[in-house]
Amino acid sequence: MPKPGVFDFVNKAKWDAWNALGSLPKETARQNYVDLVFSLSSPSEVPSQGKRGADEKAQESKDILVTSEDGITKITFNRPTKKNAITSQMYLDIIRALKNASTDNSVITVFTGTGDYYSSGNDLKNLINDAGEIRDIAMSTKLLRDFVNCFIDFPKPLVAVVNGPAVGIAVTTLALFDAVYASDRATFHTPFSQLSQIPEACSTYTFPKMMGPAKAAEMLLFGKKLTAREAWAQGLVTEVFPESTFETEVWTRLKTYAKLPPNVMRVSKELIRNQEKQKLYTVNAEECAAILEKMPREEYKKALRNFLSAKAKAKL
């Protein structure tokens, strides 16, 4: 692109920085560039570490349940009346739970949901405030980046027990798990375009790699909802179980897995993940930078308003 004018400080800084990276490997240059994009967010957009830490402690919730038994740490989405929609506080709770589970005595870590849903994805209050205004995208994008990196970094076997419908980020993160077991009543939906949003959680890389570009486009661009069997056929789900025996079969199997040698599994996972760990970091950063820089704000506001209007009419 043409060099920005001398008074276009932000874009000129990006332009100069990008051109200065010419001698670096492509992946390193991309990573450095997206780091710069985040560093240019104004201080008001990202809370100080001390204040954020105090706020996190004050706002701890019971919407994420963490239990440990039989060598298994279980992290449960626990907002059944809200279809287990994920709030910003729940993002922080999950980050904390994953960091704790990475060093506890458990052998494997399992995600599941309470009630009929696995998770309906982002709570709309993450995106829009009570006055109907769009929330601070820079701050939420930084949280998203940290959240996804926790899944990339997690050193132990990570398993999803998908007990019901999964939507949005509850679907895209599944490609970062080591195994995904689903009830035959589960569905998998990524309606990003309908909400004028950009795919996240490395799905722009993991989905095409897993299911091929055409099938990935059906989900990420066109919002096709998959049944559990379709998700299994496309490699997103490891195995599908009948709803009537789902809980019994899956948890019996997981308790058996939890008796396997933990250190061997950690080393094996490290060898598997290290082949593309840097790539996942880069894709996560690029997706978040695209949300921050390229997401069309007016389309986004309109899509959210339309969604909220349709939701309100459905309740009448």
TAHU-V841390 format. One record per helix or strand of 3 or more residues. SS is the DSSP state (~ for helix, > for strand). FROM is the first residue (numbers start at 0). LEN is the number of residues. If there is no record, write none. Layout:
SS & FROM & LEN
SS & FROM & LEN
//
This chain:
~ & 8 & 12
~ & 25 & 14
~ & 42 & 3
~ & 48 & 10
> & 63 & 6
> & 71 & 6
~ & 79 & 3
~ & 87 & 14
> & 107 & 6
~ & 123 & 3
~ & 136 & 17
> & 156 & 6
~ & 168 & 8
> & 178 & 5
> & 186 & 3
~ & 192 & 3
~ & 202 & 9
~ & 212 & 8
~ & 227 & 6
> & 238 & 3
~ & 245 & 12
~ & 261 & 13
~ & 276 & 17
~ & 296 & 19
//
